[in-house]
Amino acid sequence: MSMAVLCQVKRAEHPFYIRDIDLNIYSIEELCYFADHNLALVEEDFFDDALIGWIGEELQDHNFVRTLERIRKEGVQPLGRMLHALNAETGWIYVQDREAFEKTLDSNRRLPGPERLRRRADSLVGYGKYTKAIEEYKRILVMEDLEGLGEQFLGTVYNNMGVSYARLFEMDEAIECLRKACDSIGSRDALRNYLCAVYLARGEDAFEKLADERKADAEAREALLSEIKSMKVPEPEEDVNTLLGGWVREYHRETAR
């Protein structure tokens, strides 16, 4: 569903380009909307020289620029304070929502580094930026502070990285990631994703062999086979994407992540 953002202040003649998701924005309201809906992508360096310069040059909001520069110079929780300054400038957060927003910001600040990066990568998947998401998942896997997060966390990373590879039709990489996700967690949905990728890449015989090896439930096996076979043959890419699109959602429902 498309959404319109009513802009009541100056629009920029030249947009600001948000590289992560290939998005051009033209107003302070659009900046607010992006921040509100994509906190996982708003990192400490989000308000950099380029963005602050654009606000001053294109939007002519010099008071706001001075506020951002002062906060950045002081260096005390700059991101949270800059987001609050953005809200003060536009009133984008309703009074009744401010407490919830505060809790979200505080929760994000307290997250371990790998978890923050995973949420960022998952957001990129949501925008269809699969190559960028895979780069972030790979960064997570070489981080030093993973031990305390457990197998469930690693399984989530491998699952979502596998889905990203599958959406790029790099199926060998997808299968390997989904195998690791299945090994880490052993959940029904992780196995389902693994089986589906094997079928799409290697056919029904490979699917049946893997299902036997993993002792897949017969009823679930038949249901998945039926779902895959019901996809229209003439336009497989569209249908495969529809099927793949459910993987992350189903996986998160089961693992509460």
SULBELLIN-V769845 format. One record per pair of residues at least 12 apart in sequence whose ideal C-beta (glycine too) atoms are under 10 Angstrom apart, sorted by sequence separation. I is the first residue (numbers start at 1). J is the second residue. D is the distance in Angstrom with one decimal. If there is no record, write none. Layout:
((I,J,D) (I,J,D))
This chain:
((12,24,9.3) (14,26,8.6) (15,27,9.3) (18,30,9.7) (34,46,9.6) (35,47,9.9) (52,64,8.9) (53,65,8.2) (56,68,9.2) (120,132,9.5) (121,133,4.6) (124,136,6.6) (125,137,9.2) (161,173,8.4) (162,174,4.8) (165,177,6.1) (166,178,8.0) (178,190,7.3) (179,191,10.0) (181,193,7.1) (182,194,4.6) (195,207,5.9) (198,210,5.2) (199,211,9.4) (228,240,9.2) (231,243,6.8) (12,25,8.0) (13,26,8.5) (18,31,9.0) (21,34,8.5) (52,65,5.7) (55,68,7.4) (56,69,9.4) (68,81,9.2) (71,84,9.1) (120,133,8.6) (121,134,8.0) (123,136,9.5) (124,137,9.5) (140,153,8.9) (141,154,7.9) (161,174,8.4) (162,175,7.5) (164,177,8.4) (165,178,8.7) (178,191,9.0) (181,194,7.2) (182,195,8.9) (194,207,10.0) (195,208,9.5) (197,210,9.8) (198,211,8.8) (208,221,8.3) (211,224,8.7) (230,243,9.8) (11,25,9.8) (12,26,4.9) (16,30,8.7) (20,34,9.9) (52,66,9.9) (67,81,9.1) (68,82,5.7) (71,85,6.5) (84,98,9.0) (87,101,8.0) (121,135,8.3) (122,136,9.0) (140,154,8.8) (162,176,7.7) (163,177,8.3) (178,192,9.6) (179,193,10.0) (180,194,9.4) (207,221,8.4) (211,225,8.9) (11,26,4.8) (12,27,6.8) (15,30,8.8) (16,31,7.5) (23,38,9.4) (31,46,9.9) (67,82,8.3) (70,85,9.3) (118,133,10.0) (121,136,3.7) (122,137,9.2) (161,176,9.6) (162,177,3.4) (163,178,8.0) (178,193,5.1) (179,194,5.9) (195,210,6.0) (228,243,7.3) (10,26,9.5) (11,27,5.0) (12,28,9.2) (18,34,6.6) (31,47,9.9) (52,68,5.3) (120,136,5.8) (121,137,5.2) (140,156,10.0) (141,157,6.7) (161,177,4.7) (162,178,3.8) (177,193,9.5) (178,194,4.2) (194,210,7.2) (195,211,6.0) (227,243,7.2) (10,27,7.3) (11,28,9.3) (21,38,7.7) (51,68,8.6) (52,69,6.7) (68,85,6.5) (84,101,8.9) (119,136,9.7) (120,137,10.0) (121,138,9.3) (140,157,5.5) (141,158,8.4) (160,177,8.6) (161,178,8.8) (162,179,8.3) (177,194,9.3) (178,195,8.8) (194,211,9.8) (207,224,8.4) (208,225,8.8) (9,27,6.5) (10,28,8.1) (11,29,9.2) (12,30,9.3) (16,34,9.8) (20,38,8.4) (64,82,9.8) (67,85,5.0) (68,86,8.6) (83,101,8.2) (84,102,8.9) (118,136,7.9) (121,139,8.4) (158,176,8.8) (159,177,7.4) (162,180,8.0) (163,181,9.4) (175,193,9.9) (176,194,10.0) (178,196,8.5) (179,197,8.9) (207,225,7.2) (7,26,7.4) (8,27,8.7) (9,28,5.8) (11,30,8.9) (67,86,9.4) (117,136,5.7) (118,137,7.5) (120,139,9.6) (121,140,7.3) (137,156,9.8) (138,157,9.4) (158,177,4.8) (159,178,6.6) (161,180,9.0) (162,181,6.1) (174,193,9.0) (175,194,7.2) (178,197,5.2) (179,198,9.0) (191,210,9.0) (195,214,7.6) (224,243,9.9) (227,246,9.8) (5,25,9.3) (7,27,4.2) (8,28,9.4) (9,29,7.2) (18,38,8.8) (21,41,7.1) (31,51,8.1) (49,69,9.8) (52,72,7.9) (117,137,8.3) (120,140,9.6) (137,157,5.4) (141,161,8.4) (157,177,8.6) (158,178,7.1) (161,181,8.4) (162,182,9.5) (174,194,9.4) (177,197,8.8) (178,198,8.4) (191,211,8.6) (194,214,7.7) (5,26,9.6) (6,27,9.6) (7,28,8.0) (8,29,7.2) (20,41,5.4) (47,68,5.7) (64,85,7.0) (67,88,8.3) (68,89,9.7) (80,101,9.9) (84,105,8.7) (118,139,9.9) (136,157,9.5) (137,158,8.0) (140,161,8.9) (158,179,8.3) (159,180,8.7) (160,181,8.4) (176,197,9.5) (195,216,6.6) (204,225,7.4) (207,228,8.3) (5,27,7.6) (7,29,4.9) (20,42,9.8) (47,69,9.5) (64,86,7.9) (67,89,8.0) (80,102,8.6) (83,105,6.9) (117,139,6.1) (118,140,5.9) (137,159,9.9) (158,180,4.3) (159,181,3.9) (174,196,9.8) (175,197,5.0) (194,216,9.6) (6,29,7.2) (7,30,7.1) (18,41,8.1) (20,43,9.4) (31,54,9.4) (49,72,9.5) (117,140,5.1) (137,160,6.7) (138,161,7.7) (157,180,9.0) (158,181,3.9) (159,182,8.5) (174,197,5.0) (175,198,6.0) (191,214,5.8) (5,29,5.3) (18,42,9.9) (31,55,8.1) (47,71,8.3) (48,72,9.1) (64,88,8.9) (116,140,9.7) (136,160,9.9) (137,161,4.0) (157,181,8.1) (158,182,8.6) (173,197,10.0) (174,198,9.5) (191,215,9.4) (192,216,8.5) (204,228,8.7) (5,30,5.6) (47,72,6.9) (64,89,5.2) (80,105,5.1) (114,139,8.9) (115,140,8.9) (136,161,9.1) (137,162,9.4) (155,180,7.7) (156,181,7.6) (158,183,8.6) (159,184,8.6) (172,197,9.7) (175,200,9.3) (191,216,6.2) (195,220,9.0) (199,224,8.0) (204,229,8.6) (20,46,9.7) (25,51,9.8) (63,89,8.4) (64,90,9.4) (79,105,8.1) (80,106,8.2) (113,139,9.8) (114,140,5.0) (117,143,7.6) (134,160,9.4) (154,180,7.8) (155,181,4.8) (158,184,6.4) (159,185,8.0) (171,197,6.4) (174,200,8.7) (175,201,6.2) (191,217,9.0) (195,221,7.6) (199,225,7.6) (5,32,8.6) (28,55,7.4) (45,72,10.0) (113,140,8.7) (114,141,8.9) (133,160,7.4) (134,161,5.8) (137,164,7.2) (154,181,8.2) (155,182,8.0) (157,184,8.9) (158,185,8.9) (166,193,8.6) (171,198,8.7) (174,201,7.5) (175,202,8.0) (5,33,5.3) (18,46,9.1) (31,59,9.1) (61,89,7.2) (77,105,9.0) (80,108,9.0) (133,161,7.5) (134,162,9.8) (136,164,9.6) (137,165,9.6) (155,183,8.1) (156,184,8.6) (159,187,9.3) (162,190,9.4) (182,210,9.7) (186,214,9.1) (188,216,8.9) (192,220,7.1) (196,224,6.4) (200,228,7.3) (5,34,9.7) (25,54,9.1) (79,108,9.1) (80,109,7.2) (114,143,5.1) (135,164,9.8) (154,183,9.6) (155,184,3.5) (156,185,8.2) (171,200,6.6) (172,201,7.2) (188,217,7.7) (191,220,8.4) (192,221,9.4) (195,224,6.1) (196,225,9.7) (199,228,5.5) (3,33,8.2) (52,82,9.3) (79,109,8.4) (113,143,6.5) (114,144,9.4) (115,145,10.0) (133,163,9.1) (134,164,5.0) (151,181,10.0) (154,184,5.1) (155,185,3.8) (159,189,8.4) (163,193,7.2) (166,196,8.6) (171,201,3.6) (172,202,9.6) (191,221,9.7) (195,225,8.9) (199,229,9.2) (19,50,9.7) (27,58,9.4) (28,59,6.0) (47,78,7.4) (51,82,9.8) (55,86,9.6) (112,143,9.1) (113,144,9.3) (114,145,6.5) (118,149,9.2) (130,161,9.4) (133,164,4.9) (134,165,6.7) (153,184,8.8) (154,185,8.6) (155,186,8.6) (159,190,6.1) (162,193,6.8) (166,197,5.7) (169,200,9.0) (170,201,9.7) (171,202,8.1) (175,206,9.6) (179,210,9.1) (192,223,9.3) (193,224,9.9) (196,227,8.3) (200,231,9.4) (26,58,8.3) (27,59,7.4) (46,78,9.8) (47,79,7.4) (77,109,7.7) (113,145,6.4) (114,146,5.8) (132,164,9.2) (133,165,9.8) (151,183,8.9) (152,184,7.5) (153,185,10.0) (155,187,7.8) (158,190,8.8) (162,194,8.0) (165,197,8.7) (169,201,9.0) (182,214,7.3) (188,220,6.9) (192,224,6.0) (196,228,6.5) (17,50,8.8) (18,51,8.9) (26,59,9.2) (28,61,6.8) (44,77,9.6) (45,78,9.4) (46,79,6.8) (112,145,6.3) (113,146,9.7) (130,163,8.4) (131,164,7.9) (134,167,10.0) (151,184,4.6) (152,185,6.3) (191,224,9.5) (195,228,9.1) (3,37,9.5) (16,50,7.6) (44,78,6.9) (45,79,8.6) (47,81,9.9) (55,89,9.4) (112,146,8.9) (114,148,9.4) (115,149,6.9) (122,156,8.7) (130,164,4.2) (131,165,9.8) (133,167,9.4) (134,168,8.0) (150,184,9.1) (151,185,6.5) (156,190,9.5) (159,193,6.3) (163,197,8.9) (166,200,7.5) (16,51,6.3) (44,79,5.1) (47,82,4.8) (114,149,6.1) (118,153,7.4) (122,157,9.5) (125,160,6.2) (129,164,9.0) (130,165,7.6) (151,186,9.2) (152,187,9.2) (155,190,6.4) (159,194,9.1) (162,197,6.8) (166,201,8.7) (175,210,9.4) (179,214,9.9) (192,227,9.7) (28,64,7.9) (43,79,7.4) (44,80,9.8) (46,82,7.9) (47,83,8.7) (112,148,7.4) (121,157,7.9) (124,160,10.0) (125,161,9.1) (128,164,9.7) (130,166,8.9) (131,167,9.9) (134,170,8.9) (200,236,8.7) (16,53,9.4) (17,54,9.2) (42,79,7.0) (46,83,8.9) (112,149,6.6) (130,167,5.0) (131,168,6.9) (16,54,4.5) (44,82,9.7) (47,85,9.2) (115,153,7.2) (118,156,6.8) (122,160,6.0) (125,163,6.9) (130,168,5.2) (15,54,8.5) (16,55,8.2) (47,86,8.6) (114,153,7.2) (118,157,5.9) (121,160,6.9) (125,164,5.7) (128,167,7.7) (131,170,9.8) (134,173,8.4) (141,180,9.8) (14,54,8.0) (39,79,9.8) (42,82,9.3) (114,154,9.4) (117,157,9.2) (121,161,7.9) (124,164,8.5) (130,170,9.2) (137,177,8.4) (200,240,6.3) (42,83,7.3) (112,153,9.1) (115,156,9.7) (122,163,10.0) (12,54,7.1) (16,58,7.3) (115,157,10.0) (118,160,7.7) (122,164,9.7) (125,167,8.1) (12,55,9.0) (14,57,8.5) (15,58,8.1) (16,59,9.2) (114,157,8.1) (118,161,9.9) (121,164,8.2) (134,177,9.1) (200,243,8.3) (13,57,9.8) (14,58,5.8) (39,83,8.5) (196,240,9.4) (200,244,8.7) (12,57,8.6) (13,58,6.5) (12,58,3.6) (11,58,8.7) (12,59,5.9) (35,82,9.4) (36,83,9.2) (196,243,6.9) (197,244,8.7) (10,58,8.2) (11,59,8.2) (12,60,9.4) (35,83,6.2) (196,244,8.1) (10,59,5.4) (9,59,7.5) (10,60,6.2) (36,86,9.6) (196,246,9.8) (197,247,9.0) (9,60,9.8) (10,61,7.8) (32,83,9.2) (35,86,6.6) (36,87,9.2) (193,244,8.8) (196,247,7.7) (9,61,8.1) (35,87,9.0) (193,246,9.5) (32,86,6.1) (192,246,9.9) (193,247,5.0) (31,86,7.0) (32,87,7.4) (192,247,8.2) (193,248,9.1) (36,92,6.5) (32,89,8.5) (35,92,8.2) (36,93,7.5) (189,246,9.8) (190,247,9.7) (193,250,8.1) (28,86,7.7) (31,89,9.6) (32,90,5.3) (35,93,9.9) (189,247,8.0) (192,250,7.6) (193,251,6.8) (31,90,8.6) (32,91,9.2) (33,92,7.7) (192,251,8.9) (32,92,3.9) (189,249,9.8) (190,250,9.8) (28,89,6.5) (29,90,6.4) (31,92,9.1) (32,93,8.5) (36,97,9.4) (189,250,5.1) (190,251,6.8) (28,90,5.7) (39,101,9.0) (188,250,9.5) (189,251,5.1) (192,254,9.7) (27,90,9.5) (29,92,7.3) (42,105,9.8) (189,252,9.2) (28,92,8.8) (187,251,8.0) (189,253,7.9) (190,254,8.2) (36,101,8.2) (39,104,6.4) (44,109,9.9) (189,254,4.7) (190,255,8.6) (39,105,7.5) (42,108,9.0) (185,251,9.0) (188,254,7.1) (189,255,8.0) (187,254,5.6) (36,104,10.0) (39,107,9.8) (40,108,7.7) (169,237,7.9) (187,255,6.9) (39,108,6.2) (178,247,8.8) (185,254,8.9) (174,244,9.1) (181,251,8.1) (185,255,7.2) (40,111,9.8) (169,240,8.2) (169,241,9.8) (43,116,8.3) (167,240,8.6) (43,117,9.7) (166,240,7.9) (167,241,6.6) (166,241,9.2) (169,244,10.0) (40,116,7.5) (40,117,9.2) (43,120,7.5) (166,243,9.3) (167,244,5.6) (40,118,8.9) (41,119,9.0) (42,120,9.4) (166,244,5.3) (167,245,8.4) (40,119,4.1) (41,120,6.0) (9,89,9.1) (39,119,8.6) (40,120,4.9) (164,244,9.4) (167,247,9.5) (9,90,7.8) (39,120,9.7) (40,121,8.6) (42,123,9.9) (163,244,6.0) (166,247,7.8) (8,90,8.9) (38,120,9.3) (40,122,7.2) (41,123,5.3) (162,244,9.7) (163,245,8.7) (40,123,4.4) (41,124,7.6) (163,246,9.6) (39,123,8.7) (40,124,8.8) (163,247,4.8) (164,248,9.1) (38,123,6.0) (41,126,9.9) (162,247,8.2) (163,248,5.4) (37,123,9.4) (38,124,9.9) (40,126,9.4) (41,127,8.7) (162,248,9.8) (160,247,8.5) (38,126,9.1) (159,247,7.4) (160,248,5.7) (163,251,8.2) (38,127,8.6) (159,248,7.4) (162,251,9.9) (159,250,10.0) (160,251,7.6) (156,248,9.3) (159,251,5.2) (160,252,8.9) (159,252,9.1) (156,251,7.2) (155,251,8.7) (156,252,7.9) (159,255,8.6) (160,257,9.5) (159,257,9.5) (156,255,6.3) (20,120,8.4) (155,255,7.5) (156,257,5.1) (21,123,8.3) (153,255,9.5) (155,257,9.2) (20,123,8.3) (21,124,7.2) (152,255,6.2) (20,124,6.7) (23,127,8.4) (152,256,9.3) (153,257,7.9) (21,126,9.1) (22,127,8.2) (152,257,7.4) (21,127,4.5) (22,128,9.4) (20,127,7.9) (21,128,8.6) (22,129,7.5) (21,129,6.1) (20,129,7.0) (19,129,10.0) (22,132,9.7) (21,132,8.7) (20,132,6.8) (19,132,9.2) (128,241,9.6) (20,136,9.9) (125,245,10.0) (126,248,8.4) (125,248,6.5) (122,248,7.3) (122,252,8.6) (122,257,9.0) (119,257,9.6) (118,257,8.6) (115,257,9.4))
